[in-house]
Every structure is written in C-alpha cells, then in structure tokens.
Amino acid sequence: MRAFEYASPTTKEQAVALLNNQWGETEVLAGGMDLLSLMKDDVTRPGRVINIKEIKELHGLQYSPSTGLRIGALVTLQELLENETVRKEYPSLAQAAEGVTSPQIRDLGTVGGDLCQRPRCWYFRGGFGLLAQDSSGKSLVLEGENKYHAILGNSGPAYFVNPSSLAPALIALGAKIRLFGPKGARDVAAGQFFVTPKTNQEREYALKTNEIVTELLVPPTGGARNATYEVRQKEALDWPLAAAAVSLKMSGKNVTSARIVLGHVAPVPWPVPDAEKFLAGKTVSEQVAQDTGGAAVTGAKRLSQNGYKVQLARVAVKRAILRAAEGGA
C-alpha cells in the first residue's frame, strides 16, 4: 500500500473542506470494506484518506410515521438489519442487509459505503480501468470473461453491474439521498444517484468530488408491501447474480400500483416500468408474478457468457413479488 495523508474530521464541514476537486486524489473512509481493498490492490492511489467515522451526526436511525425513516450514512448493515421498525415497515431493506452474509462486513460496512462502493468487475479490480478497455479503446468485456456482467443497459461503454445491495430497495421505496458539499446540503432521488459513466475518469454516482453522503431519507410506506429477493451462487459471502426489489400498493390481493427495480444486472439499479404497468390492476398469483418477471427482462441483451442471468432476473422478480404480497416475510 502506498503512503497517504490521514485526516479524521469531527464535522461534515471539516470533512468537505479536506476533499479535492479531482477524483482519486482524496478518498473517504467509512467502514473501509471497499476502499482498503482497492488501495491494497493499487487500483486507487489517494494522497489523502478522510476518515468520517468521528462525525456523530452521520450515525443513527430515526423513524416517524409522518415523515418516514432517516438513516445516517454511517449506520452499519447490522444496525439496519436489527432495527425493529426497519424489519416491520421496510422489510426490503432488512432483507437486502441480511443478504450480506459476513458478520464482519455487516458489523463494519455502512449504508453510505454500500451505495458508494466501486464495481466488483474483475477487469476494474485488475487495473484495466472502469470501462475495461485496451489501449485502442476496445472493450475487453465483449470478447473476454463476461459471465457476471450486465444484461441491461449494456450498449457500452460500461458493462459492469452496480454492486449495491440496498440501492434497488431504496429506489423502489422512493428514497432520497442527502449529500453535503461546500454549498450545503442537497437531496438526490435514489433513482438519480447512480449514473453510467462514459469515461474512466468518471464515477458511477451523482456525488461530486467535494461532497459526501450524510443520510438516507425513506418516506413512509403508506401501507405498501415491499420485499427484496436475491439470487446467489452460494450462501457464503458473495454478491448476487441478480436481485429484485418491489414495493406494491394493494387492495386485498389486487395490485393498484407497483415499483420494481432490478439489481446486479446493469451498470445502475434498473427500474422496469413496463413490468410495473403489466402488474398494476392484477391479482397476485404465481403465474402473474412469473409473467411480470418475463416483462422485466424484455429488453435484456445477452453477452457471450451471461445469458443465464436473464432467467435469474425473472426468478428474482417473481419471488420478490410473491414475498411482498405475503407481507414481506
């Protein structure tokens, strides 16, 4: 690991003042689950690391039936999982946190870190850049090992999948992400926070170089039933091959409106409005849920080795719908 300057501010104003206007020159340290690995592998080479764990206002969860849930950026996945209100009102978030099976990572990993972690693409982690291109600008993914890459939003130049466990559920729940920078706070809809980069110098989110994530704001569910379902290769620590989060407003067994967001299948969490329209007005059954899963992957584009992910995404949507309709259990 290369030498770096270390700072540990106690306020968000101090933290922002230490940031740089160039990506990579400074990095923010929260749980450190991703950043330390990137630094050890020499993928990220910051001259300064800013520890934000001493900023008290970035901790804690608060809930009000009228305003919803406020989650500090430094809340750990374990805190999220253990919170009774989260498990009752927002089971999709608890289920997403539960999918991170390592107790060590759940104890240290933060919700802000989950949203801002870098892609798990092996080309990126191997030092070939965010877009995994050779010296001529040609993608290494298309003719290389691509079995874990995107099946949606993969027209290029990005083919990695968004790694966040919480993002699909947050988007389906209509959450906002609060950012803080030199000009103060600003809120970004969770669905607008993630972006597909066009160059290796960009990042995968709408965060500016001199901003930090301070909290997540999740509105009241209004009785909507929500759930997350992930498909994994193994029960031990691993990232999902496909995931789906849903939020259903229902009248009895009939769906009046739906939000469905896919995860781990595109460079950004992937809403599927056509599937949402298909499901609206229908009575939930296994067949309806299965058909909705099919509608969710209508636009999927298989690469040479990842066609299996289309079926897994179908299954994730189907089972998320059935889980939500049953009360999120």
N, C-alpha and C positions, 0 to 999 in steps of 0.2 A: 504494500500500500504506500502511496506517495505521501509526502509530508503535506500538512494543511494547517491553516489557522482555525482555531476553535473559539466560538463565542456562545455564551449562554445567557441571552437576554431574559428579563423578567416581565416585559410588557410587549404587546404586539407592535407598538410604535417603535420600540428599540429594535425589534426583530426586522421590521421592514426597512429601517434605516441602514441595516447591515447588508441588505441584499444588493445585487448588482444588476445592471441593465443587459447583461449577456447571459443566456442560458449556459449552465455548466460551470461558470466561474464561482458561483456560490451554490450550495445545496442546503436544503432544510432537513434537519434530523428530528424525527418524532420517535416512533418505535424503532426505526433503523433496520427493519426487516428486509427492506429492498435496497436502501441506499448503501449499506455496508457491503452487501454482496457486489453491487455494481462497482464500488471503489476497490474492493479486493481483486476483482477481475479486470481492473483497469479500463472499464467501459466508461466510467465517469471519473473525472480528474479535477475536482473542485480545489480552488486555492483556499476557500473558506467554508467551513461547515457551521451552520447555525442551529444550535440545539434549542428547540422551542418548548421543551417539556417543563420548564420552570415558569411558564406563563399560566397562571392559575385560571384565568377566565376562559381558557380553551378546554378546560375539563368540565365534566358534569353533564347529567341529563335532567331535564325538567319537562313536565307534561301538564297541560291544561286542556280540559275538554273543549274549550272555546278557541284556543289558539294552536293546539297540537303539540308536537314533540320538538324540543330543542336538544340537539346532540352536539356537544363540544367536539372539536376536531381531534382532541387528544383522548376521547373516550376509547377504551380498548374494545376489541371484539368480544372479549369475555364479559365486560361490563354490559355491553349491549345484549348479549345472549341471556344474562342472568336477570335483567330488568323485567319485573312482572308486567309492567304496563306495555313494554315493547312486545312481550310474548302474547299478551292478550289483544292489543289493538293493532299491532303491526307485526303479525307472525311472519310475514315475508322477510322482514329484516332479521328476525331471530333465526329463521331457517337458513338465510344466507350466511350469517355468522357461524352457525353450527356446522356448515359445510367446510369451514376451515378446521380440519380435524386435529391439528397440532396444538396441544395445550400451551406450549411455549409461545407459539405465534399468536394465539388468541390472547394470552396474557400481556404481550408486549405490542402487538400490532394495533394500530389506531384506525378509526374510521376515516380520518383525513388521509392517512397513509394508504389505505386501501384504494381510495379514489385517485391518488396521485402516483401510484406505483407505475413503473415503466413496463412496457410489453415483455412478456415471457418468451418471445420469439427467439429461437436459438441462434439465428443469424445476428440479431441485435446483440444478444448476450455474448456472442463470439467475436464481437468487434467489427462486424460488417456494416454497421450503421442502422439507423432506424428503418430505412426503406430497403435495406438488404440488396444493394446494387453493386455490380462490379465496376471496374474503372471506366467502362464505356457507358455506364448508366443503365445497363440491362439488369432486370430483376433476377436475383439468384433463386427466388422462391418458385417461379413458374416452372423451371426445369429441374429443380432440386427437391429436397425433402420438404414437403408441404402438407403433411397429413394433419397437422394441428393448426393450419392457417385458415383464413376467412373463407366462408361460403357466401357471404352477403357483403355488399359494399366493397367488393374486391375487384373493381375495374382498374385499380392501380392509382398511384404507385405504391400504396400501402397495402400489405396483405396480412399483417399481424392481427391478432384478436385482442380486444380490450380485456385486461385481466381482472378488473374489479369484481368482487363478489357482491358488493352492496349496490352497485350502480343500477342494475335492472329494476330492483325493488324500489329504490328511491325515485326513479323516473316514473314507474307505474303508480306510485303514491302521490305524484305531483310535488315532490320536494324541491326546495331551493337550497343552493349552496352559497353561504355568505363568505365573501373574500374581503381582505383588508389590505390596503396599499397606502402610498403617500397621500392620496386624495381622500382617504377614508374608506368606509365600507361600501360594498355593492353586492347585490344579490343576483345570482345567475340561476335560472331554472336548471334542474339537474339534467334535463334532456339537452340543454345547450352548452353544458360544461365540457363535454367531450367533443373533440374535433378530429378529423382525419388530416394528418399533416401531408404536405406536398413536397417538403424538403427535409433533409436530415437535420437541419438546424432548428426545426420547429419542435414543439411538444404536442402531446396528444390531448391537451385540455386548454380551456379558455383562460387559465390562470396566466397573468402577466409575470414577467421576470422579477418584478418588485412587489409581488403580492403573496399572501399566504391564505390558506383556508382556515377560517376561525370556527365555523359551526355549520350544522345542517339543520334546516327548518322543514319539518314534515307536517303538513296540515292535518286536521282531524279527518278520520276516515269517513265520517258521516254514515257509518254502518256498512261501508263497502267491505266485502270479504277479500282478503289478499293472501297470497302464498307464493313461495319460490320453490322451484324444483330443479335440481342439478343432476346431470348425468356424468358420472366419473368412471374412469377405467379401474380405479382401485379405491378402497375405503381409507387407506392410509393417506398421508398428506399428498395432495395432488391438486392441480387446477382442473375445473370441469372441462369436459369436451363440448358440452352445450348446456345452456341453462335458460330458464324462462321465469319471469315474474309476472303475476297478473293481479289486477285489482278489479273486482266485479261488484257493480251495484245491482242488487237483485230484488225482485218482488216474488217471494216464495222461491220456487225453483227456476223462475224466469229471469234471464239477464236483461236488465234495462240498458246498461252501458258497460263497456269493458276497456281496460287498458292492459296491453300485452307487450312486454319488452323482452327480447332475446339477449342473452349474454354469451360471450366467448365464441361468437360465430362471425364477428365483423370487427373492424378497427374501432368502432364505437358501439356502445349498447344500442340495440337495434329495435325500435318500435315497429310494430306491424299493423298499421291502421286498417288494411284490408281484412285481416283476421278479426280485428276488433269489430268491424262492421258486420262481418259474417256471423259473429257470435251474438250480437245485440238482438234482442227480441226472441231469442230461442230458449227453450228449456234445456238445462244442462243434463246431458246423458253421456255415456261413454262414447257413443257414436258421434254426437255433436262435438265433444271435446277432441276426438280424433280428427274430424273434418276441419276443425279450426286449426289444429296443428298443421294439417296439409296446406291450408290457406296461408299460414305464417311463412312457409318456405317456398311459396310460388316463384319468387324471384331469385332463388338460390342459384349460384354459379359454381359448379364443382371444379376444383383444380385436379391435377392428375392423381392425387393420393387421398383427398379428403372428402370424397363423396359420401362416406358413411355418416358424416356429421349432419347431413340433411335429415336422415331418419332420426338421429338422436335429438335434433331440434324439434322435430314433430312430436316425439315422445315427451320431451320436456314441457312443451306447451300443453299437451293433453293432460299430463299428470298434474301440472300446476293448476289448471282449470278445475279438475276434479277435487284437488286438495282444497282450493279456495272455496268451492261450492259446499264442501263438507264442514266449513268453518275454519279452515286454515290449519287443521290439526295434522 
